[in-house]
Amino acid sequence: MSIGFWQIAIVVILVVLLFGRGKISSLMGDVAKGIKSFKKGMASDVSDEGSQKNISENQDTSENQDIDKKE
């Protein structure tokens, strides 16, 4: 027994009725953001970790200098 077109259509209609179109689109947006974050995290793990640490240290010192200037 295979899944037919009408069975898929009924399931889709039920999901839209239960959750609403807006909720489904926002949920898909959240899923897409999660996938992008995961890919970005995987790419940064592959790169050299030493260079990543230097970048964060430089950003911390520049933020501290900005705070000192305001005071």
mmCIF file as gemmi writes it, N, C-alpha and C atoms, coordinates in Angstrom:
data_model
loop_
_atom_site.group_PDB
_atom_site.id
_atom_site.type_symbol
_atom_site.label_atom_id
_atom_site.label_alt_id
_atom_site.label_comp_id
_atom_site.label_asym_id
_atom_site.label_entity_id
_atom_site.label_seq_id
_atom_site.pdbx_PDB_ins_code
_atom_site.Cartn_x
_atom_site.Cartn_y
_atom_site.Cartn_z
_atom_site.occupancy
_atom_site.B_iso_or_equiv
_atom_site.pdbx_formal_charge
_atom_site.auth_seq_id
_atom_site.auth_asym_id
_atom_site.pdbx_PDB_model_num
ATOM 1 N N . MET Axp A 1 ? 0.845 -1.167 0 1 0 ? 1 A 1
ATOM 2 C CA . MET Axp A 1 ? 0 0 0 1 0 ? 1 A 1
ATOM 3 C C . MET Axp A 1 ? 0.898 1.241 0 1 0 ? 1 A 1
ATOM 4 N N . SER Axp A 2 ? 0.782 2.07 -1.011 1 0 ? 2 A 1
ATOM 5 C CA . SER Axp A 2 ? 1.606 3.272 -1.105 1 0 ? 2 A 1
ATOM 6 C C . SER Axp A 2 ? 0.789 4.512 -0.743 1 0 ? 2 A 1
ATOM 7 N N . ILE Axp A 3 ? 1.494 5.564 -0.433 1 0 ? 3 A 1
ATOM 8 C CA . ILE Axp A 3 ? 0.831 6.819 -0.081 1 0 ? 3 A 1
ATOM 9 C C . ILE Axp A 3 ? 0.444 7.537 -1.369 1 0 ? 3 A 1
ATOM 10 N N . GLY Axp A 4 ? -0.815 7.866 -1.477 1 0 ? 4 A 1
ATOM 11 C CA . GLY Axp A 4 ? -1.317 8.517 -2.682 1 0 ? 4 A 1
ATOM 12 C C . GLY Axp A 4 ? -1.38 10.029 -2.535 1 0 ? 4 A 1
ATOM 13 N N . PHE Axp A 5 ? -1.706 10.685 -3.64 1 0 ? 5 A 1
ATOM 14 C CA . PHE Axp A 5 ? -1.799 12.138 -3.676 1 0 ? 5 A 1
ATOM 15 C C . PHE Axp A 5 ? -2.868 12.65 -2.717 1 0 ? 5 A 1
ATOM 16 N N . TRP Axp A 6 ? -4.022 11.998 -2.69 1 0 ? 6 A 1
ATOM 17 C CA . TRP Axp A 6 ? -5.126 12.474 -1.841 1 0 ? 6 A 1
ATOM 18 C C . TRP Axp A 6 ? -4.803 12.347 -0.357 1 0 ? 6 A 1
ATOM 19 N N . GLN Axp A 7 ? -4.067 11.312 0.013 1 0 ? 7 A 1
ATOM 20 C CA . GLN Axp A 7 ? -3.68 11.165 1.412 1 0 ? 7 A 1
ATOM 21 C C . GLN Axp A 7 ? -2.719 12.272 1.842 1 0 ? 7 A 1
ATOM 22 N N . ILE Axp A 8 ? -1.776 12.608 0.975 1 0 ? 8 A 1
ATOM 23 C CA . ILE Axp A 8 ? -0.847 13.702 1.27 1 0 ? 8 A 1
ATOM 24 C C . ILE Axp A 8 ? -1.6 15.025 1.333 1 0 ? 8 A 1
ATOM 25 N N . ALA Axp A 9 ? -2.536 15.244 0.425 1 0 ? 9 A 1
ATOM 26 C CA . ALA Axp A 9 ? -3.315 16.487 0.395 1 0 ? 9 A 1
ATOM 27 C C . ALA Axp A 9 ? -4.129 16.646 1.673 1 0 ? 9 A 1
ATOM 28 N N . ILE Axp A 10 ? -4.726 15.567 2.152 1 0 ? 10 A 1
ATOM 29 C CA . ILE Axp A 10 ? -5.533 15.633 3.376 1 0 ? 10 A 1
ATOM 30 C C . ILE Axp A 10 ? -4.647 15.967 4.583 1 0 ? 10 A 1
ATOM 31 N N . VAL Axp A 11 ? -3.471 15.357 4.662 1 0 ? 11 A 1
ATOM 32 C CA . VAL Axp A 11 ? -2.552 15.633 5.764 1 0 ? 11 A 1
ATOM 33 C C . VAL Axp A 11 ? -2.106 17.097 5.725 1 0 ? 11 A 1
ATOM 34 N N . VAL Axp A 12 ? -1.8 17.615 4.548 1 0 ? 12 A 1
ATOM 35 C CA . VAL Axp A 12 ? -1.372 19.014 4.416 1 0 ? 12 A 1
ATOM 36 C C . VAL Axp A 12 ? -2.493 19.952 4.839 1 0 ? 12 A 1
ATOM 37 N N . ILE Axp A 13 ? -3.704 19.672 4.424 1 0 ? 13 A 1
ATOM 38 C CA . ILE Axp A 13 ? -4.847 20.511 4.788 1 0 ? 13 A 1
ATOM 39 C C . ILE Axp A 13 ? -5.065 20.497 6.299 1 0 ? 13 A 1
ATOM 40 N N . LEU Axp A 14 ? -4.962 19.331 6.906 1 0 ? 14 A 1
ATOM 41 C CA . LEU Axp A 14 ? -5.124 19.244 8.357 1 0 ? 14 A 1
ATOM 42 C C . LEU Axp A 14 ? -4.045 20.027 9.103 1 0 ? 14 A 1
ATOM 43 N N . VAL Axp A 15 ? -2.815 19.943 8.635 1 0 ? 15 A 1
ATOM 44 C CA . VAL Axp A 15 ? -1.722 20.667 9.281 1 0 ? 15 A 1
ATOM 45 C C . VAL Axp A 15 ? -1.947 22.168 9.166 1 0 ? 15 A 1
ATOM 46 N N . VAL Axp A 16 ? -2.37 22.638 7.994 1 0 ? 16 A 1
ATOM 47 C CA . VAL Axp A 16 ? -2.622 24.069 7.801 1 0 ? 16 A 1
ATOM 48 C C . VAL Axp A 16 ? -3.783 24.521 8.676 1 0 ? 16 A 1
ATOM 49 N N . LEU Axp A 17 ? -4.814 23.72 8.796 1 0 ? 17 A 1
ATOM 50 C CA . LEU Axp A 17 ? -5.945 24.088 9.637 1 0 ? 17 A 1
ATOM 51 C C . LEU Axp A 17 ? -5.57 24.127 11.121 1 0 ? 17 A 1
ATOM 52 N N . LEU Axp A 18 ? -4.736 23.203 11.554 1 0 ? 18 A 1
ATOM 53 C CA . LEU Axp A 18 ? -4.36 23.151 12.959 1 0 ? 18 A 1
ATOM 54 C C . LEU Axp A 18 ? -3.391 24.271 13.35 1 0 ? 18 A 1
ATOM 55 N N . PHE Axp A 19 ? -2.391 24.507 12.532 1 0 ? 19 A 1
ATOM 56 C CA . PHE Axp A 19 ? -1.337 25.45 12.902 1 0 ? 19 A 1
ATOM 57 C C . PHE Axp A 19 ? -1.504 26.824 12.264 1 0 ? 19 A 1
ATOM 58 N N . GLY Axp A 20 ? -2.157 26.908 11.16 1 0 ? 20 A 1
ATOM 59 C CA . GLY Axp A 20 ? -2.282 28.188 10.477 1 0 ? 20 A 1
ATOM 60 C C . GLY Axp A 20 ? -1.089 28.446 9.574 1 0 ? 20 A 1
ATOM 61 N N . ARG Axp A 21 ? -1.321 29.224 8.535 1 0 ? 21 A 1
ATOM 62 C CA . ARG Axp A 21 ? -0.269 29.475 7.555 1 0 ? 21 A 1
ATOM 63 C C . ARG Axp A 21 ? 0.881 30.281 8.151 1 0 ? 21 A 1
ATOM 64 N N . GLY Axp A 22 ? 0.594 31.267 8.977 1 0 ? 22 A 1
ATOM 65 C CA . GLY Axp A 22 ? 1.638 32.11 9.546 1 0 ? 22 A 1
ATOM 66 C C . GLY Axp A 22 ? 2.568 31.356 10.467 1 0 ? 22 A 1
ATOM 67 N N . LYS Axp A 23 ? 2.007 30.48 11.259 1 0 ? 23 A 1
ATOM 68 C CA . LYS Axp A 23 ? 2.819 29.705 12.201 1 0 ? 23 A 1
ATOM 69 C C . LYS Axp A 23 ? 3.751 28.749 11.455 1 0 ? 23 A 1
ATOM 70 N N . ILE Axp A 24 ? 3.263 28.158 10.382 1 0 ? 24 A 1
ATOM 71 C CA . ILE Axp A 24 ? 4.084 27.221 9.613 1 0 ? 24 A 1
ATOM 72 C C . ILE Axp A 24 ? 5.233 27.966 8.938 1 0 ? 24 A 1
ATOM 73 N N . SER Axp A 25 ? 4.958 29.138 8.366 1 0 ? 25 A 1
ATOM 74 C CA . SER Axp A 25 ? 6.025 29.883 7.696 1 0 ? 25 A 1
ATOM 75 C C . SER Axp A 25 ? 7.074 30.367 8.694 1 0 ? 25 A 1
ATOM 76 N N . SER Axp A 26 ? 6.665 30.789 9.88 1 0 ? 26 A 1
ATOM 77 C CA . SER Axp A 26 ? 7.647 31.21 10.887 1 0 ? 26 A 1
ATOM 78 C C . SER Axp A 26 ? 8.458 30.021 11.375 1 0 ? 26 A 1
ATOM 79 N N . LEU Axp A 27 ? 7.828 28.859 11.477 1 0 ? 27 A 1
ATOM 80 C CA . LEU Axp A 27 ? 8.533 27.653 11.89 1 0 ? 27 A 1
ATOM 81 C C . LEU Axp A 27 ? 9.58 27.263 10.845 1 0 ? 27 A 1
ATOM 82 N N . MET Axp A 28 ? 9.221 27.372 9.568 1 0 ? 28 A 1
ATOM 83 C CA . MET Axp A 28 ? 10.175 27.055 8.498 1 0 ? 28 A 1
ATOM 84 C C . MET Axp A 28 ? 11.327 28.061 8.496 1 0 ? 28 A 1
ATOM 85 N N . GLY Axp A 29 ? 11.041 29.317 8.811 1 0 ? 29 A 1
ATOM 86 C CA . GLY Axp A 29 ? 12.112 30.313 8.908 1 0 ? 29 A 1
ATOM 87 C C . GLY Axp A 29 ? 13.078 29.982 10.027 1 0 ? 29 A 1
ATOM 88 N N . ASP Axp A 30 ? 12.545 29.533 11.149 1 0 ? 30 A 1
ATOM 89 C CA . ASP Axp A 30 ? 13.392 29.135 12.274 1 0 ? 30 A 1
ATOM 90 C C . ASP Axp A 30 ? 14.244 27.921 11.922 1 0 ? 30 A 1
ATOM 91 N N . VAL Axp A 31 ? 13.679 26.992 11.184 1 0 ? 31 A 1
ATOM 92 C CA . VAL Axp A 31 ? 14.435 25.81 10.759 1 0 ? 31 A 1
ATOM 93 C C . VAL Axp A 31 ? 15.577 26.232 9.836 1 0 ? 31 A 1
ATOM 94 N N . ALA Axp A 32 ? 15.289 27.154 8.918 1 0 ? 32 A 1
ATOM 95 C CA . ALA Axp A 32 ? 16.32 27.623 7.994 1 0 ? 32 A 1
ATOM 96 C C . ALA Axp A 32 ? 17.445 28.334 8.745 1 0 ? 32 A 1
ATOM 97 N N . LYS Axp A 33 ? 17.111 29.144 9.753 1 0 ? 33 A 1
ATOM 98 C CA . LYS Axp A 33 ? 18.14 29.817 10.551 1 0 ? 33 A 1
ATOM 99 C C . LYS Axp A 33 ? 18.992 28.803 11.298 1 0 ? 33 A 1
ATOM 100 N N . GLY Axp A 34 ? 18.361 27.759 11.804 1 0 ? 34 A 1
ATOM 101 C CA . GLY Axp A 34 ? 19.1 26.714 12.497 1 0 ? 34 A 1
ATOM 102 C C . GLY Axp A 34 ? 20.073 25.997 11.584 1 0 ? 34 A 1
ATOM 103 N N . ILE Axp A 35 ? 19.648 25.729 10.369 1 0 ? 35 A 1
ATOM 104 C CA . ILE Axp A 35 ? 20.522 25.056 9.405 1 0 ? 35 A 1
ATOM 105 C C . ILE Axp A 35 ? 21.705 25.947 9.05 1 0 ? 35 A 1
ATOM 106 N N . LYS Axp A 36 ? 21.444 27.246 8.845 1 0 ? 36 A 1
ATOM 107 C CA . LYS Axp A 36 ? 22.529 28.174 8.52 1 0 ? 36 A 1
ATOM 108 C C . LYS Axp A 36 ? 23.518 28.281 9.666 1 0 ? 36 A 1
ATOM 109 N N . SER Axp A 37 ? 23.015 28.334 10.894 1 0 ? 37 A 1
ATOM 110 C CA . SER Axp A 37 ? 23.896 28.404 12.06 1 0 ? 37 A 1
ATOM 111 C C . SER Axp A 37 ? 24.735 27.137 12.181 1 0 ? 37 A 1
ATOM 112 N N . PHE Axp A 38 ? 24.124 26.004 11.913 1 0 ? 38 A 1
ATOM 113 C CA . PHE Axp A 38 ? 24.847 24.735 11.978 1 0 ? 38 A 1
ATOM 114 C C . PHE Axp A 38 ? 25.962 24.701 10.94 1 0 ? 38 A 1
ATOM 115 N N . LYS Axp A 39 ? 25.658 25.123 9.716 1 0 ? 39 A 1
ATOM 116 C CA . LYS Axp A 39 ? 26.677 25.13 8.662 1 0 ? 39 A 1
ATOM 117 C C . LYS Axp A 39 ? 27.805 26.085 9.011 1 0 ? 39 A 1
ATOM 118 N N . LYS Axp A 40 ? 27.459 27.255 9.555 1 0 ? 40 A 1
ATOM 119 C CA . LYS Axp A 40 ? 28.49 28.226 9.942 1 0 ? 40 A 1
ATOM 120 C C . LYS Axp A 40 ? 29.361 27.656 11.055 1 0 ? 40 A 1
ATOM 121 N N . GLY Axp A 41 ? 28.757 26.975 12.004 1 0 ? 41 A 1
ATOM 122 C CA . GLY Axp A 41 ? 29.506 26.36 13.092 1 0 ? 41 A 1
ATOM 123 C C . GLY Axp A 41 ? 30.426 25.256 12.605 1 0 ? 41 A 1
ATOM 124 N N . MET Axp A 42 ? 29.956 24.47 11.664 1 0 ? 42 A 1
ATOM 125 C CA . MET Axp A 42 ? 30.791 23.402 11.121 1 0 ? 42 A 1
ATOM 126 C C . MET Axp A 42 ? 31.959 23.983 10.339 1 0 ? 42 A 1
ATOM 127 N N . ALA Axp A 43 ? 31.738 25.069 9.622 1 0 ? 43 A 1
ATOM 128 C CA . ALA Axp A 43 ? 32.818 25.692 8.852 1 0 ? 43 A 1
ATOM 129 C C . ALA Axp A 43 ? 33.863 26.287 9.781 1 0 ? 43 A 1
ATOM 130 N N . SER Axp A 44 ? 33.451 26.861 10.901 1 0 ? 44 A 1
ATOM 131 C CA . SER Axp A 44 ? 34.422 27.445 11.823 1 0 ? 44 A 1
ATOM 132 C C . SER Axp A 44 ? 35.194 26.369 12.566 1 0 ? 44 A 1
ATOM 133 N N . ASP Axp A 45 ? 34.619 25.185 12.774 1 0 ? 45 A 1
ATOM 134 C CA . ASP Axp A 45 ? 35.342 24.09 13.422 1 0 ? 45 A 1
ATOM 135 C C . ASP Axp A 45 ? 36.462 23.57 12.535 1 0 ? 45 A 1
ATOM 136 N N . VAL Axp A 46 ? 36.248 23.598 11.224 1 0 ? 46 A 1
ATOM 137 C CA . VAL Axp A 46 ? 37.242 23.094 10.288 1 0 ? 46 A 1
ATOM 138 C C . VAL Axp A 46 ? 38.421 24.057 10.192 1 0 ? 46 A 1
ATOM 139 N N . SER Axp A 47 ? 38.164 25.368 10.304 1 0 ? 47 A 1
ATOM 140 C CA . SER Axp A 47 ? 39.234 26.349 10.181 1 0 ? 47 A 1
ATOM 141 C C . SER Axp A 47 ? 40.164 26.287 11.385 1 0 ? 47 A 1
ATOM 142 N N . ASP Axp A 48 ? 41.29 26.987 11.277 1 0 ? 48 A 1
ATOM 143 C CA . ASP Axp A 48 ? 42.29 26.996 12.342 1 0 ? 48 A 1
ATOM 144 C C . ASP Axp A 48 ? 41.725 27.667 13.581 1 0 ? 48 A 1
ATOM 145 N N . GLU Axp A 49 ? 41.762 26.981 14.709 1 0 ? 49 A 1
ATOM 146 C CA . GLU Axp A 49 ? 41.191 27.52 15.942 1 0 ? 49 A 1
ATOM 147 C C . GLU Axp A 49 ? 42.041 28.647 16.503 1 0 ? 49 A 1
ATOM 148 N N . GLY Axp A 50 ? 43.333 28.651 16.244 1 0 ? 50 A 1
ATOM 149 C CA . GLY Axp A 50 ? 44.208 29.709 16.739 1 0 ? 50 A 1
ATOM 150 C C . GLY Axp A 50 ? 43.835 31.062 16.166 1 0 ? 50 A 1
ATOM 151 N N . SER Axp A 51 ? 43.501 31.1 14.89 1 0 ? 51 A 1
ATOM 152 C CA . SER Axp A 51 ? 43.12 32.379 14.287 1 0 ? 51 A 1
ATOM 153 C C . SER Axp A 51 ? 41.777 32.85 14.827 1 0 ? 51 A 1
ATOM 154 N N . GLN Axp A 52 ? 40.885 31.941 15.161 1 0 ? 52 A 1
ATOM 155 C CA . GLN Axp A 52 ? 39.601 32.313 15.72 1 0 ? 52 A 1
ATOM 156 C C . GLN Axp A 52 ? 39.787 32.963 17.09 1 0 ? 52 A 1
ATOM 157 N N . LYS Axp A 53 ? 40.698 32.436 17.896 1 0 ? 53 A 1
ATOM 158 C CA . LYS Axp A 53 ? 40.931 32.998 19.223 1 0 ? 53 A 1
ATOM 159 C C . LYS Axp A 53 ? 41.511 34.4 19.122 1 0 ? 53 A 1
ATOM 160 N N . ASN Axp A 54 ? 42.41 34.614 18.15 1 0 ? 54 A 1
ATOM 161 C CA . ASN Axp A 54 ? 43.013 35.928 17.997 1 0 ? 54 A 1
ATOM 162 C C . ASN Axp A 54 ? 41.967 36.964 17.594 1 0 ? 54 A 1
ATOM 163 N N . ILE Axp A 55 ? 41.051 36.586 16.761 1 0 ? 55 A 1
ATOM 164 C CA . ILE Axp A 55 ? 40.009 37.51 16.325 1 0 ? 55 A 1
ATOM 165 C C . ILE Axp A 55 ? 39.147 37.92 17.506 1 0 ? 55 A 1
ATOM 166 N N . SER Axp A 56 ? 38.749 36.965 18.332 1 0 ? 56 A 1
ATOM 167 C CA . SER Axp A 56 ? 37.902 37.298 19.471 1 0 ? 56 A 1
ATOM 168 C C . SER Axp A 56 ? 38.661 38.149 20.481 1 0 ? 56 A 1
ATOM 169 N N . GLU Axp A 57 ? 39.96 37.914 20.671 1 0 ? 57 A 1
ATOM 170 C CA . GLU Axp A 57 ? 40.742 38.726 21.597 1 0 ? 57 A 1
ATOM 171 C C . GLU Axp A 57 ? 40.845 40.156 21.097 1 0 ? 57 A 1
ATOM 172 N N . ASN Axp A 58 ? 41.013 40.329 19.78 1 0 ? 58 A 1
ATOM 173 C CA . ASN Axp A 58 ? 41.096 41.671 19.211 1 0 ? 58 A 1
ATOM 174 C C . ASN Axp A 58 ? 39.775 42.403 19.369 1 0 ? 58 A 1
ATOM 175 N N . GLN Axp A 59 ? 38.673 41.714 19.208 1 0 ? 59 A 1
ATOM 176 C CA . GLN Axp A 59 ? 37.368 42.348 19.347 1 0 ? 59 A 1
ATOM 177 C C . GLN Axp A 59 ? 37.14 42.762 20.795 1 0 ? 59 A 1
ATOM 178 N N . ASP Axp A 60 ? 37.566 41.941 21.746 1 0 ? 60 A 1
ATOM 179 C CA . ASP Axp A 60 ? 37.391 42.273 23.158 1 0 ? 60 A 1
ATOM 180 C C . ASP Axp A 60 ? 38.17 43.533 23.515 1 0 ? 60 A 1
ATOM 181 N N . THR Axp A 61 ? 39.4 43.643 23.034 1 0 ? 61 A 1
ATOM 182 C CA . THR Axp A 61 ? 40.205 44.812 23.371 1 0 ? 61 A 1
ATOM 183 C C . THR Axp A 61 ? 39.649 46.061 22.72 1 0 ? 61 A 1
ATOM 184 N N . SER Axp A 62 ? 39.137 45.961 21.501 1 0 ? 62 A 1
ATOM 185 C CA . SER Axp A 62 ? 38.563 47.143 20.85 1 0 ? 62 A 1
ATOM 186 C C . SER Axp A 62 ? 37.292 47.583 21.565 1 0 ? 62 A 1
ATOM 187 N N . GLU Axp A 63 ? 36.499 46.643 22.075 1 0 ? 63 A 1
ATOM 188 C CA . GLU Axp A 63 ? 35.297 47.002 22.825 1 0 ? 63 A 1
ATOM 189 C C . GLU Axp A 63 ? 35.67 47.679 24.135 1 0 ? 63 A 1
ATOM 190 N N . ASN Axp A 64 ? 36.722 47.189 24.784 1 0 ? 64 A 1
ATOM 191 C CA . ASN Axp A 64 ? 37.177 47.806 26.027 1 0 ? 64 A 1
ATOM 192 C C . ASN Axp A 64 ? 37.687 49.217 25.779 1 0 ? 64 A 1
ATOM 193 N N . GLN Axp A 65 ? 38.357 49.441 24.656 1 0 ? 65 A 1
ATOM 194 C CA . GLN Axp A 65 ? 38.854 50.775 24.331 1 0 ? 65 A 1
ATOM 195 C C . GLN Axp A 65 ? 37.702 51.725 24.078 1 0 ? 65 A 1
ATOM 196 N N . ASP Axp A 66 ? 36.638 51.246 23.415 1 0 ? 66 A 1
ATOM 197 C CA . ASP Axp A 66 ? 35.458 52.081 23.178 1 0 ? 66 A 1
ATOM 198 C C . ASP Axp A 66 ? 34.794 52.471 24.48 1 0 ? 66 A 1
ATOM 199 N N . ILE Axp A 67 ? 34.736 51.553 25.43 1 0 ? 67 A 1
ATOM 200 C CA . ILE Axp A 67 ? 34.122 51.84 26.738 1 0 ? 67 A 1
ATOM 201 C C . ILE Axp A 67 ? 34.961 52.876 27.477 1 0 ? 67 A 1
ATOM 202 N N . ASP Axp A 68 ? 36.293 52.724 27.397 1 0 ? 68 A 1
ATOM 203 C CA . ASP Axp A 68 ? 37.185 53.671 28.079 1 0 ? 68 A 1
ATOM 204 C C . ASP Axp A 68 ? 37.038 55.075 27.495 1 0 ? 68 A 1
ATOM 205 N N . LYS Axp A 69 ? 36.851 55.184 26.191 1 0 ? 69 A 1
ATOM 206 C CA . LYS Axp A 69 ? 36.705 56.474 25.535 1 0 ? 69 A 1
ATOM 207 C C . LYS Axp A 69 ? 35.411 57.179 25.985 1 0 ? 69 A 1
ATOM 208 N N . LYS Axp A 70 ? 34.352 56.414 26.191 1 0 ? 70 A 1
ATOM 209 C CA . LYS Axp A 70 ? 33.08 56.992 26.599 1 0 ? 70 A 1
ATOM 210 C C . LYS Axp A 70 ? 33.14 57.539 28.017 1 0 ? 70 A 1
ATOM 211 N N . GLU Axp A 71 ? 33.926 56.905 28.849 1 0 ? 71 A 1
ATOM 212 C CA . GLU Axp A 71 ? 34.022 57.333 30.246 1 0 ? 71 A 1
ATOM 213 C C . GLU Axp A 71 ? 34.916 58.516 30.299 1 0 ? 71 A 1
